[in-house]
Amino acid sequence: MNTLHIAHMQGPLRQPLPAAQLYAILDREFKKRRPLQCRSCTVPLPYYQSPADDVSANWFIGTPHHCEYGCHLVIAELLVQLWTRYDLDRTPMK
């Protein structure tokens, strides 16, 4: 079996992050991409969602408000990128 096939079978490796850290990344990246005309939109908080399959992320966000400047589209594009890189860490804090 080749390495690519093995990696596909195991699913993507995502960095597990606490919800607060994941939100900080979402917020920072959104502010970098947010249209200049809009200063009121924010990213909804991430929450745990049981993954649909072995390759899906285990988190989602609330539905962003429809923005006349397209912030909701920026958020959707950001999710597509970050879903492949991060998982929500559900380990209880001590």
C-alpha positions as MATLAB code, in Angstrom:
seq = 'MNTLHIAHMQGPLRQPLPAAQLYAILDREFKKRRPLQCRSCTVPLPYYQSPADDVSANWFIGTPHHCEYGCHLVIAELLVQLWTRYDLDRTPMK';
ca = [
       0.000    0.000    0.000;
       1.366    3.425   -0.871;
       1.584    6.331    1.578;
      -1.170    8.356   -0.113;
      -3.612    5.451    0.134;
      -2.793    4.918    3.816;
      -3.233    8.636    4.577;
      -6.615    8.631    2.819;
      -7.769    5.609    4.824;
      -6.751    7.222    8.116;
      -8.427   10.525    7.290;
      -6.948   13.990    7.601;
      -4.867   14.905   10.605;
      -6.332   17.977   12.220;
      -4.867   19.901   15.104;
      -7.200   19.669   18.114;
      -7.877   23.061   19.705;
      -9.961   24.262   22.651;
     -13.064   26.191   21.576;
     -11.627   29.534   22.713;
      -8.470   29.087   20.646;
     -10.447   27.937   17.599;
     -12.669   31.002   17.916;
      -9.616   33.267   18.201;
      -8.299   31.865   14.903;
     -11.700   32.232   13.213;
     -12.014   35.815   14.455;
      -8.471   36.817   13.465;
      -8.731   35.285    9.989;
     -12.175   36.798    9.403;
     -10.954   40.276   10.342;
      -8.124   39.925    7.789;
     -10.626   39.083    5.027;
     -13.708   41.084    6.011;
     -14.779   43.647    3.389;
     -13.564   47.133    4.335;
     -17.100   48.527    4.099;
     -18.352   46.330    6.961;
     -17.279   46.747   10.559;
     -20.259   45.161   12.323;
     -20.174   41.468   11.345;
     -18.536   38.883   13.570;
     -17.896   35.154   13.291;
     -20.377   32.978   15.195;
     -18.920   30.815   17.972;
     -17.763   27.286   17.098;
     -19.487   24.323   18.730;
     -19.055   20.551   18.716;
     -20.937   18.571   16.107;
     -20.547   14.846   15.687;
     -18.703   14.358   12.372;
     -20.743   12.899    9.536;
     -17.899   10.574    8.550;
     -14.253    9.770    9.254;
     -12.922   12.676    7.188;
     -15.172   15.507    8.401;
     -14.334   18.062   11.078;
     -16.083   17.757   14.439;
     -17.213   21.381   14.728;
     -19.517   23.898   13.137;
     -20.554   27.506   13.731;
     -23.898   29.203   14.032;
     -25.401   30.672   10.873;
     -23.861   34.072   10.108;
     -26.164   36.959    9.320;
     -26.629   37.815    5.646;
     -24.431   40.851    5.018;
     -24.879   43.300    2.171;
     -21.084   43.419    1.805;
     -20.685   39.636    1.579;
     -19.289   38.824    5.020;
     -21.401   35.652    5.141;
     -19.607   34.450    1.993;
     -16.206   35.275    3.473;
     -17.117   33.227    6.548;
     -18.208   30.276    4.376;
     -14.886   30.331    2.505;
     -12.987   30.557    5.793;
     -14.821   27.506    7.142;
     -13.882   25.460    4.089;
     -10.218   26.229    4.762;
     -10.222   25.766    8.536;
     -12.337   22.583    8.617;
      -9.420   20.761    7.026;
      -6.900   22.024    9.609;
      -8.580   21.963   13.021;
     -10.793   19.814   15.233;
     -12.494   20.909   18.424;
     -10.678   19.450   21.419;
     -13.280   17.958   23.760;
     -10.798   16.958   26.458;
     -12.057   18.298   29.803;
      -9.932   21.114   31.190;
      -8.239   20.496   34.544;
];
